[in-house]
Amino acid sequence: MDIHVLTLFPELFPGPLAVSVTGRALKQGLLRLHVRNIRDFAHDRHQVCDDYAYGGGPGMVMKPEPVAEAVEAAKATLGEKADQAPIVLLTPQGRPFTQKVGQELARSPALVLICGHYEGVDERVRERVATDEISIGDYVLTGGELAALVVIDAVARHVPGVLGNEESAATDSFAGGLLQYPQYTRPADYRGWLVPDVLLSGNHAEIARWRRHQSLLRTLLRRPDLLPRAELTKEDLRFLNEHGWAPQGP
Ligand SMILES: C[S@@+](CC[C@H](N)C(=O)[O-])C[C@H]1O[C@@H](n2cnc3c(N)ncnc32)[C@H](O)[C@@H]1O
């Protein structure tokens, strides 16, 4: 997958992406990161990329020309993939980034991520250049770079080959819409803090049942908002019902 990042601060990349799972994916070429400095597309010799807001108000706004032209340069290198590449503006006003959105983006052969800064980016970029807008949460960051790093990491986990079998995304939290069950490793007894017996039993069916129930209970206790959209079997619904949860009617 080709990921193009457009930023005023290219030195922030690859940053944490250079290590662990994403670092390996970059080395193997499963992910190809192309970072462009938006400043290289400025029109004047001082490479100014921001200006005062029309109508007044605090802070500077990123000018549309360098951003639009950086996107065009990224698309020009994508060839046939250009039409299938979402042009994502990172903004606290975008659609919330979730595991599902990460999965959806991972199906594209390429991604273009626009990192804003200062008071944000001229509205015409959102209207005319971006094809998608993503927020990583209901808080305001100084720039889109940290958001881009989060999005790239989460998307990478869904790119075929990036996770080995031992790190499957299928059992992670949010797969199927639930939080993951609790995990334990050796020792079985640490200071008298014991691993649940069932996990030591070797009974795979019992372990699977226990894990499913733990997933359901955790989600019910911590994130009941996830349950209406989770993939639930009749048995799951029966179990949740016993614990006081029932789906609401339309
Ligand atoms: C200081 S913020 C601008 C916020 C803007 N004034 C507003 O209120 O919507 C600068 C840049 O950081 C990025 N950013 C900030 N918070 C973000 C979030 N929660 N998700 C994604 N990007 C974010 C965006 O690229 C944004 O253009």
The ligand as an SDF file (V2000), in Angstrom:
LIG
                    3D

 27 29  0  0  0  0  0  0  0  0999 V2000
   -5.1820   23.2550   15.9160 C   0  0  0  0  0  0  0  0  0  0  0  0
   -5.9390   22.1540   14.7860 S   0  0  0  0  0  0  0  0  0  0  0  0
   -7.1610   23.1770   14.0480 C   0  0  0  0  0  0  0  0  0  0  0  0
   -8.5200   22.9960   14.6340 C   0  0  0  0  0  0  0  0  0  0  0  0
   -9.5780   23.8910   13.9910 C   0  0  0  0  0  0  0  0  0  0  0  0
   -9.3590   25.2630   14.3390 N   0  0  0  0  0  0  0  0  0  0  0  0
  -10.9590   23.4560   14.4780 C   0  0  0  0  0  0  0  0  0  0  0  0
  -11.3950   23.9420   15.5150 O   0  0  0  0  0  0  0  0  0  0  0  0
  -11.5820   22.5840   13.8470 O   0  0  0  0  0  0  0  0  0  0  0  0
   -4.7190   22.0080   13.5310 C   0  0  0  0  0  0  0  0  0  0  0  0
   -4.7750   20.7440   12.7230 C   0  0  0  0  0  0  0  0  0  0  0  0
   -4.5800   19.6200   13.5560 O   0  0  0  0  0  0  0  0  0  0  0  0
   -5.2340   18.4990   13.0010 C   0  0  0  0  0  0  0  0  0  0  0  0
   -6.1140   17.9270   14.0450 N   0  0  0  0  0  0  0  0  0  0  0  0
   -6.3690   18.4840   15.2510 C   0  0  0  0  0  0  0  0  0  0  0  0
   -7.1650   17.7060   15.9790 N   0  0  0  0  0  0  0  0  0  0  0  0
   -7.4240   16.6070   15.2410 C   0  0  0  0  0  0  0  0  0  0  0  0
   -8.2010   15.4370   15.4490 C   0  0  0  0  0  0  0  0  0  0  0  0
   -8.8810   15.2500   16.5750 N   0  0  0  0  0  0  0  0  0  0  0  0
   -8.2360   14.5130   14.4690 N   0  0  0  0  0  0  0  0  0  0  0  0
   -7.5740   14.7160   13.3070 C   0  0  0  0  0  0  0  0  0  0  0  0
   -6.8190   15.8100   13.0470 N   0  0  0  0  0  0  0  0  0  0  0  0
   -6.7400   16.7470   13.9900 C   0  0  0  0  0  0  0  0  0  0  0  0
   -5.9950   18.9720   11.7740 C   0  0  0  0  0  0  0  0  0  0  0  0
   -5.2490   18.6290   10.6240 O   0  0  0  0  0  0  0  0  0  0  0  0
   -6.0610   20.4610   11.9890 C   0  0  0  0  0  0  0  0  0  0  0  0
   -6.1250   21.1630   10.7660 O   0  0  0  0  0  0  0  0  0  0  0  0
  1  2  1  0
  2  3  1  0
  2 10  1  0
  3  4  1  0
  4  5  1  0
  5  6  1  0
  5  7  1  0
  7  8  2  0
  7  9  1  0
 10 11  1  0
 11 12  1  0
 11 26  1  0
 12 13  1  0
 13 14  1  0
 13 24  1  0
 14 15  1  0
 14 23  1  0
 15 16  2  0
 16 17  1  0
 17 18  1  0
 17 23  2  0
 18 19  1  0
 18 20  2  0
 20 21  1  0
 21 22  2  0
 22 23  1  0
 24 25  1  0
 24 26  1  0
 26 27  1  0
M  CHG  2   2   1   9  -1
M  END
$$$$
